[in-house]
């Protein structure tokens, strides 16, 4: 569901005898509304995304450096001179 003012204004529920709304229709609409609002709240803004990207880039760089350093320490152990 796209959460727009037009959509919400256009929602109509069946009126049952006793001048009450159909509970199943209301519940279904509320479920859709809850999903749409939750999705909108869980969408990070541009600043948050930029911060996450920066942190991930830094983590990747640190991991890459650590792997390269480990490779430098391992390489001599695997050289032909140390072969069994």
Secondary structure, DSSP 8 states (H G I E B T S, - for coil): ----HHHHHH----EETTTEE-HHHHHHHHHHHHHHHHHHHTS--HHHHHHHHHHHHHHHHHHHHHHHHHHHHHHGGGSGGG--
